[in-house]
Amino acid sequence: MYKKIVSVMVLASSSVYCQSLELNEVIKKVYENNFIMKKQDLTIENNVITTKNYYKKRFLPSIDFGAEGELSEIADKGVGPEVISMKIDLDLGRQGLNEYRIKKNNLEIAELNRKKAWSTLEEAVISTYFEYLSITKKIEYIEKTQNILNGHRSKLSRMLNGGNLIPKNELLKIEIDIEENKIQLLSSKHNQNVLKQKLYTQMGMELDRDIDFKEVDSSKLYLDKSLGEIEVIQNKGLKMSIKSRITELQIENTIYDNKIAKAELLPKFYIKPEYRFEDAGYSEKGGRFLVGFNWTFDWGNTLNDIEVSNNNVKISEMDHKERVANLTLEIRENFEALKMAKLSLEVKKKKIELLRENLKLDTSRFENRMMKSNEYLDSVNSLKAEEENLYKEQQQLFLLNLKLKNLIS
């Protein structure tokens, strides 16, 4: 019974210790825990507070309630309220309304920028993930090669010690290859650890963890059928993309700024309900309703501000046209690159299958001393390089697919 309990505990602890995550799980953890995203959330929260406060300050009337007098009067009569008044600005030029619209647009821009930040972060996570898979595969090949070289060295050493006539330099060459392989292995393991800790940081985890990351099923890395043809994608991008929406909001803001500048030419009207608790000489006790206005014209600045604002509207409209053209070009480039990446991945996979078969034959020849170590290592390195390139192809396909989706949503 005791042995069963111990074995269960060992299995449980090893399952925690050997935790492994898939790419989708990593992306989910990054979305939930990454510091960049948390800071973006706080920025949006600040924008919400600022917008609400502006609304209260601008559209809710200010109230003036209090009393004042000389110290001797206060000593005789005490302190009591004299007047309560409420000033309500009449926004006939709609300056306050347009400023509030700008605040609301800036809030939406902040939310869209959060989405852009997530897209950039997601691409960085995918890049790091595939770099980790690539270096892990490289380590796997180096370790396999090292085992074969060690076995061959032992074989040659036994033959030499047994009196067989073999060139000693053949053994020395193997020794050199083993030492060089050790250096490659140490360097690769260091890089693997750096990439692993980078993923931990992106997921908002402590660095002292032991999590492995699973292979990606490359059969799923294809062009999303829901994307449709290039014309459909293009139209979606121009109507629904984050970049397009941000430029639209920026144009709206420059138009609102222009209206605010022009409204400076108009007088400012206000109404002021008031109630006096005591006679104040010129004013009797009781309520009254005041109406007023003021008008200020700054000969230079007012007209200059309007002219500058007019130019800003034109600049904003040209920026929008330029970004639409660049967005169209970017969508087309990504669409074509995605199709080519899919074809390239298929070719790469077939090439690797052939190189693996070739390496099996070369391994057999090398172990039977029908091939020199440098020739064998060339064969190993060829496959290793193609395996690394395969991860780069997968990475590119993943990123292109993701980027195209982000461009149209």
C-alpha positions in Angstrom: 0.0 0.0 0.0 2.8 2.4 1.0 4.6 1.7 -2.3 1.4 2.5 -4.3 1.0 5.8 -2.5 4.6 6.7 -3.1 4.3 5.8 -6.8 1.2 7.9 -7.2 2.9 10.9 -5.5 5.9 10.5 -7.8 3.7 10.4 -10.9 1.8 13.4 -9.7 4.9 15.4 -8.9 6.5 14.5 -12.2 3.4 15.5 -14.2 3.6 19.0 -12.5 7.3 19.1 -13.0 7.1 18.2 -16.7 4.2 20.5 -17.6 4.1 21.2 -21.3 2.0 23.8 -23.2 0.7 24.1 -26.7 1.0 27.3 -28.7 -2.7 28.2 -28.2 -2.3 27.7 -24.4 0.8 30.0 -24.4 -1.1 32.7 -26.4 -4.0 32.5 -24.0 -1.7 32.9 -20.9 0.1 35.9 -22.6 -3.3 37.6 -23.3 -4.4 37.1 -19.6 -1.1 37.9 -17.8 1.3 39.9 -20.0 2.4 43.2 -18.4 2.0 45.1 -21.7 -1.7 44.1 -21.9 -2.3 45.0 -18.3 -0.8 48.4 -18.8 -3.0 48.9 -21.9 -6.1 48.0 -19.8 -5.1 50.6 -17.2 -4.6 53.2 -20.0 -8.1 52.6 -21.3 -9.5 52.8 -17.7 -7.8 56.2 -17.3 -9.4 57.3 -20.6 -12.8 56.2 -19.4 -12.4 58.2 -16.2 -11.1 61.3 -18.1 -14.1 61.1 -20.5 -16.6 60.8 -17.7 -15.0 63.6 -15.7 -15.0 65.9 -18.7 -18.7 65.2 -19.2 -19.5 66.0 -15.6 -17.4 69.1 -15.6 -18.7 70.5 -18.9 -22.4 69.6 -18.9 -23.3 69.6 -15.2 -23.7 73.1 -13.9 -21.4 74.5 -11.3 -23.0 75.5 -8.0 -21.8 78.5 -5.9 -23.0 78.4 -2.3 -21.5 80.3 0.6 -21.1 83.6 2.5 -18.5 86.2 3.2 -18.2 89.3 5.4 -16.0 91.3 7.7 -14.8 89.6 10.9 -16.7 92.1 13.1 -20.0 91.4 11.3 -19.5 87.7 11.6 -18.8 88.1 15.3 -22.1 90.0 15.8 -24.4 88.2 13.4 -22.7 84.8 12.9 -22.2 83.1 9.6 -25.1 82.1 7.4 -25.6 81.5 3.7 -26.1 84.6 1.7 -26.6 83.3 -1.8 -26.8 80.1 -3.8 -26.4 80.3 -7.6 -26.0 77.9 -10.5 -24.2 78.9 -13.8 -25.2 77.1 -16.9 -23.2 77.8 -20.1 -25.3 77.7 -23.2 -23.1 75.8 -25.7 -24.5 77.5 -28.8 -21.2 77.1 -30.7 -21.2 73.4 -29.6 -17.6 73.7 -28.4 -18.2 71.6 -25.3 -20.1 68.9 -27.3 -17.3 68.7 -29.9 -14.6 68.5 -27.2 -16.6 65.7 -25.6 -16.8 63.9 -29.0 -13.0 64.2 -29.3 -12.7 62.6 -25.8 -15.0 59.7 -26.8 -13.0 59.2 -30.0 -9.8 59.2 -28.1 -11.2 56.5 -25.9 -12.1 54.4 -28.9 -8.6 55.0 -30.4 -7.1 53.8 -27.1 -9.1 50.6 -27.3 -8.1 50.1 -30.9 -4.4 50.7 -30.0 -4.8 48.0 -27.4 -5.9 45.6 -30.1 -2.9 46.7 -32.2 -0.6 46.1 -29.2 -2.0 42.6 -28.8 -1.5 41.8 -32.5 2.2 42.9 -32.2 2.6 41.0 -29.0 0.9 37.8 -30.4 3.3 37.9 -33.4 6.3 38.2 -31.1 5.1 35.3 -29.0 4.7 33.1 -32.1 8.1 34.0 -33.3 9.7 33.2 -30.0 7.7 29.9 -29.8 9.0 28.7 -33.2 12.5 29.8 -32.4 12.3 27.6 -29.3 11.1 24.6 -31.3 13.8 25.2 -33.8 16.6 25.3 -31.3 15.1 22.2 -29.5 15.2 20.2 -32.7 18.8 21.4 -33.3 19.7 20.1 -29.8 18.1 16.8 -30.5 20.2 16.3 -33.7 23.4 17.4 -31.9 22.8 14.9 -29.1 22.0 12.1 -31.6 25.2 12.9 -33.5 27.2 13.0 -30.3 26.0 9.5 -29.3 26.9 8.2 -32.8 30.4 9.9 -32.6 31.0 8.5 -29.1 30.1 5.0 -30.2 32.3 5.3 -33.2 35.2 6.6 -31.1 34.8 3.7 -28.7 34.8 1.3 -31.6 38.0 2.8 -33.2 39.7 2.9 -29.7 39.0 -0.8 -29.2 40.3 -1.6 -32.6 43.4 0.4 -32.1 44.1 -1.1 -28.7 43.4 -4.6 -30.1 46.3 -4.2 -32.5 44.2 -3.5 -35.6 46.1 -1.4 -38.2 44.0 1.7 -38.5 45.2 5.3 -38.9 45.4 7.0 -35.5 44.5 10.3 -37.1 41.0 8.9 -37.8 40.5 8.6 -34.1 41.9 12.0 -33.5 39.5 13.5 -36.1 36.6 11.9 -34.2 37.9 13.4 -31.0 37.9 16.9 -32.5 34.4 16.4 -33.9 33.1 15.4 -30.5 34.7 18.5 -28.8 33.2 20.8 -31.5 29.9 19.1 -31.0 30.0 19.7 -27.3 30.5 23.5 -27.9 27.6 23.5 -30.2 25.5 21.7 -27.7 26.3 24.1 -24.8 25.6 27.1 -27.0 22.3 25.7 -28.2 21.2 24.8 -24.7 22.0 28.3 -23.5 19.9 29.8 -26.4 17.1 27.4 -25.6 17.0 28.5 -22.0 17.0 32.1 -23.0 14.0 31.6 -25.4 12.2 29.5 -22.8 12.6 32.3 -20.2 11.5 34.9 -22.8 8.2 32.9 -23.2 7.8 32.8 -19.4 8.2 36.6 -19.3 5.7 37.0 -22.1 3.2 34.8 -20.1 3.8 36.9 -17.0 5.4 33.9 -15.1 8.4 33.6 -12.8 11.6 32.6 -14.6 12.3 29.7 -12.3 9.9 27.3 -14.0 10.3 24.0 -15.9 7.7 24.1 -18.7 8.2 22.5 -22.1 6.5 23.6 -25.3 4.8 21.2 -27.7 5.3 20.8 -31.4 2.9 22.5 -33.7 0.8 20.5 -36.1 1.9 22.0 -39.5 -1.1 20.4 -41.2 -3.3 23.1 -39.6 -1.1 26.0 -41.0 -3.2 26.8 -44.1 -4.9 29.8 -45.6 -8.1 30.4 -43.7 -10.9 29.6 -46.1 -13.1 32.2 -44.5 -10.8 34.9 -45.8 -12.0 34.4 -49.3 -10.6 35.9 -52.5 -8.3 39.0 -52.6 -11.2 41.4 -53.6 -13.2 40.2 -50.6 -10.2 40.5 -48.2 -9.4 44.0 -49.6 -13.0 45.3 -49.0 -13.0 43.9 -45.5 -9.7 45.5 -44.7 -10.8 48.9 -45.9 -14.1 48.8 -44.0 -13.2 46.9 -40.8 -9.5 47.1 -40.1 -8.1 48.8 -37.0 -5.9 51.0 -39.0 -8.7 52.2 -41.2 -11.0 52.9 -38.2 -8.2 54.9 -36.4 -7.7 57.2 -39.4 -11.5 57.8 -39.6 -11.5 58.8 -35.9 -8.5 61.0 -36.4 -10.3 62.8 -39.3 -13.4 63.3 -37.1 -11.2 64.8 -34.4 -9.6 67.3 -36.7 -13.1 68.3 -38.0 -14.3 68.7 -34.4 -11.2 70.8 -33.6 -12.0 73.0 -36.7 -15.5 73.6 -35.4 -14.2 74.4 -32.0 -11.8 77.0 -33.5 -14.6 78.6 -35.6 -16.8 78.8 -32.5 -14.4 81.2 -30.9 -15.9 83.9 -33.3 -19.2 83.5 -31.5 -20.2 85.1 -28.1 -20.6 82.9 -25.1 -24.1 82.9 -23.5 -25.0 81.7 -20.1 -28.0 81.6 -17.7 -27.6 81.9 -13.9 -30.5 81.1 -11.5 -29.8 82.6 -8.1 -31.4 82.9 -4.7 -30.4 85.4 -2.0 -31.1 84.6 1.6 -30.7 88.2 2.8 -31.0 91.7 1.2 -27.7 92.8 -0.3 -28.4 96.5 -1.0 -28.7 96.4 -4.7 -30.5 93.1 -4.6 -33.6 92.0 -2.7 -34.0 88.8 -0.8 -35.4 86.0 -3.0 -34.8 84.3 -6.3 -33.9 85.8 -9.6 -32.9 84.6 -13.1 -29.9 86.1 -14.8 -28.9 85.9 -18.4 -25.5 87.0 -19.7 -22.9 86.7 -22.4 -19.3 87.6 -23.1 -17.4 87.9 -26.3 -13.7 88.0 -26.8 -11.9 88.4 -30.1 -8.1 88.0 -30.4 -7.2 89.6 -33.7 -4.3 87.4 -34.4 -4.8 84.1 -32.7 -8.5 83.5 -33.4 -8.2 83.7 -37.2 -4.8 82.0 -37.2 -6.2 79.1 -35.2 -9.0 78.7 -37.7 -6.6 78.7 -40.6 -4.3 76.2 -39.0 -7.3 74.0 -38.1 -8.5 74.1 -41.8 -5.1 72.9 -42.9 -5.1 70.2 -40.3 -8.4 68.8 -41.7 -6.8 68.7 -45.2 -3.7 67.0 -43.8 -5.8 64.4 -42.0 -7.8 63.6 -45.1 -4.6 63.1 -47.1 -3.2 60.9 -44.3 -6.4 58.8 -44.6 -6.0 58.4 -48.4 -2.3 57.5 -48.0 -3.0 54.9 -45.3 -5.9 53.4 -47.4 -3.4 53.0 -50.3 -0.7 51.5 -48.1 -3.3 49.2 -46.4 -4.5 47.9 -49.8 -0.9 47.2 -50.9 -0.1 45.5 -47.6 -3.2 43.2 -47.9 -2.2 42.2 -51.4 1.4 41.5 -50.5 0.4 39.4 -47.5 -2.2 37.5 -49.5 0.4 36.5 -52.1 3.1 35.8 -49.6 0.7 33.5 -47.7 0.0 31.4 -50.7 3.7 31.1 -51.5 4.5 30.2 -47.9 2.0 27.4 -48.0 3.6 25.9 -51.2 7.1 26.4 -49.8 6.2 24.5 -46.6 4.9 21.5 -48.6 8.2 21.4 -50.6 10.3 21.7 -47.5 8.5 18.8 -45.8 9.1 16.5 -48.8 12.7 17.5 -48.9 13.2 16.7 -45.2 11.6 13.3 -45.7 14.2 12.5 -48.4 17.1 13.9 -46.2 16.0 11.7 -43.3 16.1 8.6 -45.5 19.5 9.7 -46.8 20.8 10.2 -43.2 19.8 6.6 -42.2 21.9 5.3 -45.1 24.8 7.6 -44.2 24.6 6.6 -40.6 24.9 2.9 -41.5 27.8 3.6 -43.9 29.6 5.7 -41.2 29.2 3.1 -38.5 30.7 0.5 -40.9 33.7 2.9 -41.7 32.5 3.4 -45.3 32.2 7.1 -44.8 34.5 9.7 -43.2 33.4 11.7 -40.2 33.4 15.0 -42.0 31.2 13.6 -44.8 28.8 12.2 -42.2 28.6 15.4 -40.3 27.9 17.3 -43.5 24.9 14.9 -44.0 23.8 15.5 -40.5 24.1 19.3 -40.8 22.2 19.3 -44.0 19.2 17.7 -42.4 19.6 19.9 -39.3 19.6 23.0 -41.4 16.5 22.0 -43.3 14.7 21.1 -40.0 15.5 24.6 -38.7 14.3 26.1 -41.9 11.1 24.1 -41.6 10.3 25.9 -38.3 11.1 29.2 -40.0 8.6 28.3 -42.8 6.0 27.3 -40.2 6.7 30.5 -38.3 6.3 32.6 -41.4 3.1 30.9 -42.4 1.6 31.4 -39.0 2.6 35.1 -38.9 1.4 35.8 -42.4 -2.0 34.2 -41.7 -2.2 36.1 -38.4 -1.1 39.4 -40.0 -3.7 39.1 -42.8 -6.5 38.5 -40.3 -5.4 41.5 -38.2 -5.3 43.7 -41.4 -9.0 43.0 -42.1 -10.4 43.0 -38.6 
